[in-house]
């Protein structure tokens, strides 16, 4: 029922966007507060990383309880497909996609990460219809246009322009840790020899340090999304708080979710 109170159970060490939007709920898990054993300790939410399925199921139940909504997970493939979620989507078979939006209350758009950038989006309340979305933005998806497709789908669903959206960037591999080759620089349309050092800092011969949150901010700005915060955490640097595939290889997955209350 719209307006009804929803019971939630706080999630240990969860991150929350500083949005102050009464109609939107959002959070991101860290690795703390779950039941998984090493190397997935402890709040692993990934089902395909070798962890005990019972532990993952219990961890996902804790995550869902913290949202008070129905998280919808996807089979992420570093692509650009965007799902439009409806009631019952959480019980449907997993679909291959890397972003989701919804205008339905109580359905949580959810992305899993362990170095890639999670991007949560929401309408600020002015559009004719409220909507939220989440995107899994690793460098391939980001360069391929996953944010472009997500913003377009969200604006179409809400009947709004991009400047009516707010975006939050979660933890990801940081600009001092993300070493890439010229192929990655070129994938973003940049010349490796003339790239903006704030986004691609020359590191060693033939290598650059890429700023994934900075690249996401640049793309969002080009799309007309001007209200953007977050992106200050490095998953590789903080092993006690974040899973990192690049650091550990065998590891768990965190999740970021956004939903309409």
N, C-alpha and C positions, 0 to 999 in steps of 0.2 A: 504494500500500500504506500502510495506517495506520501511522504511526510512522516511515516511511521519510524519509530526508533529502531535501530539495528544494534544488536549486541555484538561486540567485537572483543577479541582478546589481544592485548598489545603484543607485538612481536619484538623480541629482544634486539636492540641496536638498529632498528629499522630507520631508514632515511625517509624524510618527507619533504616534498617541494614546499617552498614558502610562498604559496599562492593566495591564501586567504579567500578561497572561493567556497562558499557554503554548499554549493550544489555538486562539488567534486571531491572525491576521495582519491588519494594517491599515496603510494609508498614503494620503497625498494628494500628488499632484504639484504642482509650481509651474510657472512658465513656463520654467524653466531646464533645460538638458540635452538639447535636441532638435535637429532638423534643419530646421525650418521657417524660411523667410525672413520678414522684416518684411512686414506688420504682425502676423504670426502667430508671430513668433520667441519661443521656439524649440521648446518641447515642446508644440505644439498637438495635442490629442487629438480635436478635433471634426472630423467628416467633412462637415459641411454649412455651413461658414463661409467658403468660397471658397479654402481652402488647397490646395496641390498634393497630390493623393491619395497619391502615392508617399511624400512626406514624412510625411503623417499615418500611413500604414501602418507606416513605420519607427519613428515615435514610439510608436505603440501597441504595437509589438513590444518596445520598450524598457520600456514600462510593464508589460507582461505579464511580462517577464523579472524585473522587480523584485519582483513579487508571488510568482512561482513557482506561480501558479494560472492559471485561465482567466477573465479578466475578461468579464463579460456587460454590454454596453452596452444602453441602452434609447432609444427615441424619446420624449424627455421633452416633455410638453405642459402643464406647470404644473397637473397634476391630482392625483388621490389614489389611483389604481390601484396595487396592490402585486402584483408577480409573485412566485411561488414557483419558484425556480430549481432545476434538476436537472442531472445530468451530461448534457452535450450542448447545454445552453442557449446556450453561446457560439457554436455553429454554426447556431443557428436564426435565422430572419428576425427583424429588429428588431420589438419590440412596443411599442405606446404604453403607457407607464407612467412613474411618477415615484418608484417605490420597489421594492425587491426584498428578499427574504429567502431563506435557504437553510439546510438541515441537512446538505447534501452537502459533503464535504471537497474542497478544490481548486477550488471554484467561487467566483469573486469577485463579490459584489454591488457594482456600480459606478455612480456618478452623475457627470455632468459639470456643471461650474459655471463662471461668470465674473461673479459678484456674488451669485447665489443661495447659500443656506446648505446645505452638505452635512452630513448627520447620519449618523454611523455608530453602530450598536448591536450589542451582543453579550451573550450570556448569560455569567454569571460562573462557571459550572461546576456550580452546585448543581442545576439542572433535570435531569429525566430524560433529556432530549436537548439537545445543544448546538446553538445556532443563531446566525446573524448576520444583519444587515440594513443597508441603506443607503437614505436618503431624500433626494430633491431638494426642498429646502424654500425656495422663493421665497415672497414674501408671499401669493400666491394659493393655492399648495398648502398652506402652513402654516395660513392662515385657513380653508381648505376641509377640513382634517383629515387631511393626508397623514401626520403623525406618529401620529395616533390609529389610523389603519388599519395603519400599519407596526408599531406596538407590539402591537396586537391580533393581527396575523398572526404576529408573532414569538413571542408568549406562547403562542398556540395550537399552533404547531409544536413548541415546546420543552416544553410542559406546565409553564409557570412563571407566576409573577405578575410584574408590571412592576418590583417592587423587586428582582428578580433580574437586572435588566438594567443595563448600563453604557452611557452615550452619550458621544459625542465630537462637538463642533461645530467644523467647519473654518472656513477663511477665507471671509468674505463682505463685502458692502458694510457699512461700519461705521455706528454711530449718529450720527456727525458728518457723514455723507455722504448718508444715505438720506432725502431730502426726499419727503414724501407729502402727499396731500390728505385731506380728511375721509372720502372713500370707503374708504380703506385703514384708517383708524382704526375706522370703523364695521364693516368686514369682520371685525374681531377682537372685535366685541361691545362695543367701548368707546365712551363718549360723548366726542366731540372736546373738549367744554368741561370735562370732568372726568377725562380720561385720566391714568393714572399717568405723571408726567413722566420716570420712569426708562425707560419704554417708548415714550412719544410725547411728546417735548418740543416745546412751542410754539415755532415758529421765526419765521415772518412771517405776515402776514394770510392765514388760510386754509391755512397749511402747517405741518406738523409734521416733526420728525426722528425717524424710526422706528428702534428698536433691535431688529433682526432676531434676533440671538442671545438677547437678553433675552426676546423673545416666544416663542422656541423653548423656553427654559428654563421659562418659565411654563407652557407647554403640557405639557411633559414632567413637571413637578411635579404638575400636575393629573391626569395619567395614572398617577402613582405611580412614575415613574422618578426616583430621587433621586440616583443617581451620575452626574453630568454634569460634563464638563470641556471645555476648549477655548473657541473662540469669541472669541479675543482679537485676531485679525488683520483688517485692513481691506484689501480687494482694491483699492479705489479709491486709497488713499493710497500704496501701494507698487507703482509701475509697473515697477520692476526685477524684482520677484518674482512678481507676480500679474497674470493677465489680468483685465480689467474691461470689460464691455460698456458700462456707463454712462459710463465715462471715455473709451473709445476707439471705441465702436461697432463698427468692424471689428477683430476681435481673435480670439484663440484660445480654447480651452476647457481647463481643468484637470480632473482626475478624482480622486475619492476612492473607495477600494475597501476591502472587508473580506471576509475568508474564513476558513474553518476549516482549520487546518493538518492 
